[in-house]
Amino acid sequence: MHYIEKYQKGFNDYVETFILPNQPEGLYDPISYMLSLGGKRLRPVLTLMVTDIFNENYKKALDAAMAVEVFHNFTLVHDDIMDAAPLRRGKQTVHEKWDLNTGILSGDAMLILAYQLFENYEGIMFKSLISLFSKTAIEVCEGQQYDIEFESRTNVTIPEYLKMIEYKTAVLVGASMKMGAIVARVPPKDQDSMYEFGKYLGIAFQLQDDYLDAFGDSETFGKQIGGDIVENKKTYLFLKAMELSGSTLKLSLLDLYKDERIKGDNEINKVKQIFQETGAALQTKKIIEEYTQKAFQVLDDLNITPEKKILLRQFGTSLMSREV
């Protein structure tokens, strides 16, 4: 959407001027490399957009937005190590391009750099930003741990899964938006409303990602379709299918999700068929809509003009109708 482009350009220009120390190269080159890979940069754009919506110059939020982006990329560096992933955004992951120790140490440095960026704010604003960031950072770690534990569990529940994606994905989206409100110096009530709006959108966003992983178009989605199925990930689709299926389909699905089972296109299509036959695919689309509407309901009490509420609604709608 065209109004987003202003914030994307503003942030990308800022990234170009972001100077890291030169030495030691082995620590900072991987950080520069990771940040150069780009990506959607959704979270920092949200920080800037919210600051602007509350009538403050969005450039005042650039350091907070950069902190969010550096932290997000730190989590990706360490996630890639945990997943033994060879590629990130179509390029070699940091630990593959360098080595495991470099990935760990450069990731650690990115987390510290994120904290340093908040030092550009003073007084109450600094305290509010750093407090929110620390809370969010530990929740993201908790979400990642839940995700790891779910890989070896056979009794994951839907509420547990929703809590996991809230912590691993949604809280950072919520925090990104609240930071913009903090920089704009709006009342705490409006700050909290922006957090809730972002959190609900973040949950819907991740559920949409789960759905697209199974039923998206590989060319527009940019990833292998069925990747979650190949990795036996217990997504909402899987958990809902288990809940809705009869004994025969349930056994078939469990058999397809055996750890040692190597899944090709035939097995992936069988899983997708079960998702559709049980109604899990339809239920996933419904819950995406439910969380999107929860986000929109938060806007009702937000102290901004109707035009800006429409802008936020349009943004949320565009996220949920995406194919990438």
Secondary structure, DSSP 8 states (H G I E B T S, - for coil): -HHHHHHHHHHHHHHHH-----SSHHHHHHHHHHHHT----HHHHHHHHHHHHTTS-GGGGHHHHHHHHHHHHHHHHHHHHHHT-SEETTEE-HHHHS-HHHHHHHHHHHHHHHHHHGGGS-HHHHHHHHHHHHHHHHHHHHHHHHHHHHHT-S---HHHHHHHHIIIIIHHHHHHHHHHHHHTT--HHHHHHHHHHHHHHHHHHHHHHHHHHHHS-HHHH-S-TTHHHHTT---HHHHHHHHH--HHHHHHHHHHT-TT----HHHHHHHHHHHHHTTHHHHHHHHHHHHHHHHHHHGGG-SS-HHHHHHHHHHHHHHHT---
